[in-house]
Amino acid sequence: MKKYLLAVGILTSGLLGLNTAEASEIEKDTIEVDPLIENLKTKHPDWTITQVTSDEATKINSPVLRGPAPPLTALYIDQIASQVGTSNEKTEDIGLQQTSHEVSGTVAIGVMEVGYGNDNQWLDDERITYQNRDYKINVASLDFNNDRIIDGFYHTVTFNSDLKISSGTSALYKFRSTSQNYPWNTFERTLNIPHL
């Protein structure tokens, strides 16, 4: 119970500390501690999980990458946390489809992508990009067996749900990724997010 309360406290304090203030060019590529990525490191201490800068992340999604990069084999929404102290972890192989309860304040969503894909994210009809300052995007590379080959990526997006989702309604979060290598398959996962 103490570990759970500590994890929720760390997660909440990390989320409360995020802001969307103007950043200088130097600050754009600094890596802030991401509570969902830190939670993933705790759950999988045997994985090598390396957070990357936004500049590195945009290069990962470049369709130029070919050859030994593993194709996209799995995609799921792993966890969502809200400023009200809620934390939802995946309950089935395809991940979360709806939050277990309503959210409020800062919301963070974690998505697991196994293999290399060209990905896009949306909240309802609004595309989530690095350029849109309403969203904070982080990416971590994943090496499952410590062979120095990246097996996949963990994506997080953080936003203020009070500004993006009207009270008493819900928004649909969507993550779509197409494999950068054969068989060029596409996975899409959605999450319904109701707001207090």
N, C-alpha and C positions, 0 to 999 in steps of 0.2 A: 504494500500500500504506500509506503514511504517513497519507493522508487517511482510509482505512478504519479504521486503528488509532485515530486521533484521534477519529473519529466514535463508534466502539465505546466508547472510554474516556470520552468526554463523556456518552454515553447511559448507561453503567453507573454513572458517578459521580452523574448526575442521579437515576437510579433508587434508588441506595443512600441518597441524601439524603432520600428521601420517608419520612414517618412518618405514623401515624394518631393523633397526640397530640390532645388536646382543643383546639379552636380557639375563640377568642372570637368574638362576633358580627362584630367588625370584621375579623378574620382570614378569615372565611368568604368575603368578597368580594375579597380580595387575589388577584392572579393570580401564581401561581408559574410559573417557567419549566418548560415541558413538553418533554422531550427529543424525543418523537415529532413534536410540532408544529414544533420547531426543525429537525428533520430534513426535514420537509415544506417548510419555507421554503428550505432549502438546495437541495432538488431542484427547486423551482419559484420561482426568484428573481423571475420576471416576474408572479407572482400577488400580490395584496394579501391577506395572511393576518393576521387580527386575533383574538387570543385574547380571549374574553369571560368575565365573571364568572359564577358559578353562578346568581346572581339573573337576569342577562340571559339566560342559557341556558334557564332555565325559562320565561321569557317567549317565547323563540323557539318553543318547543314548544307554545305556547298555540294551541288550534284557532280562536281569534278571527281570526287573520291570514288575510286573503283578498285578492283583487284581483291586483296585479301580481306577487306572489311566484311564482317559477317552480315548476311542479309537480315532484314527485319523478321523476327520470328514471334515476338510477343509484345503486347502493349496493354497496360492496364492502369487505371487510376488507383494509386496505392493508399493515399491518405489525404484528409482535409482537416484543417484546424481553424478555429474561429477565435476571435479576440475574447469572446465570452467564456473561454476556457474549455471549449469542446474539442474533442479529438476523435476522428472516425478513421478506423483502419479497415483495409479491404476485408471482405467476408467471403469472397469466392474468387475463382481463378481469373475472371474477367474484370475483377476489381469492383469498386463502388459504382452504383448507378444512381443513388440518391443519398443525400446526407441523412444520418440517423435522426437529426433534429435540426431546427432552424438555426441560422447563423446570424451574427451581428458583428459590426466593426471590421477589423482587419481579418481577412480570410487568406489562407495559404493552401494550395493544392499541390500534391506530389504525384507525378506520373512516371511509371517505369516503362522504359523502351529498351527491349532486348534486341540487339543488332543495330545497324545503321539505317536511319530513315531521314527523309526530308519531311519535317513536321510543321504543322500550323495549329494555332489555338484560337478559339473564339469564346466570347461570353455573349450569348444570344447572337446577334448579328455583327457585333463589334470584334474585329480581328485584334488579337493580342500580339503586340510587337515590342521590340526593344525601344523603338522610337516613341511609343505611346507611354508617357510618364505616369499614367494612371495605374500601370502595372509594373511590378518588379519581377524580372525573370532571372532565374539561376539555373545552371546546368552542372551536373557532376558526371564525370566519366566513371564507368564501372568495370573493374577487372575481377571476375568471379573466382578465378583460380590462381591469381598472382603470377601469371605467365607473361606479364607485360603486354598483353594483347587486350585492347579495350573490347569488352563484350557487349556493352550497351551504355545507356545514358539515363540519368535520373533528372527530370525536369521539375522545377517548381515555379509557380506563379503566385504572387501576393498582390492583393488589391483591397481597397476599402469597400466592403459590401454595402455600407450605408449610402455611398454615392452611386454604386452601380446597380443595386437591386432595390426597387421600391418596397417599402414596408408592407408586409402581408402578401407579397407576391414571390415568385421564384424566377430564377434565370437558369438557362441551360449552358453549362460549360462543355466545350467540345475540343478534343485533341485528335488530330488526324495525322498519320505518318505513312509515307510510301517508301518502300525499301529502295536503298541506293544501289542495290545489286539484284541480280536474278533471284527470285522470280518476279521482282517489281510489284509485289503485292502491297495492298493498302489496308491498314487497320484504322478503325475510328472508334473512339470511346466517348461516351457522354456522361455527364453528372448533373442531375437536377439539384439546384441549390435554393431551398426556400429561405426567405429572410423573415426575421421577427417582425 
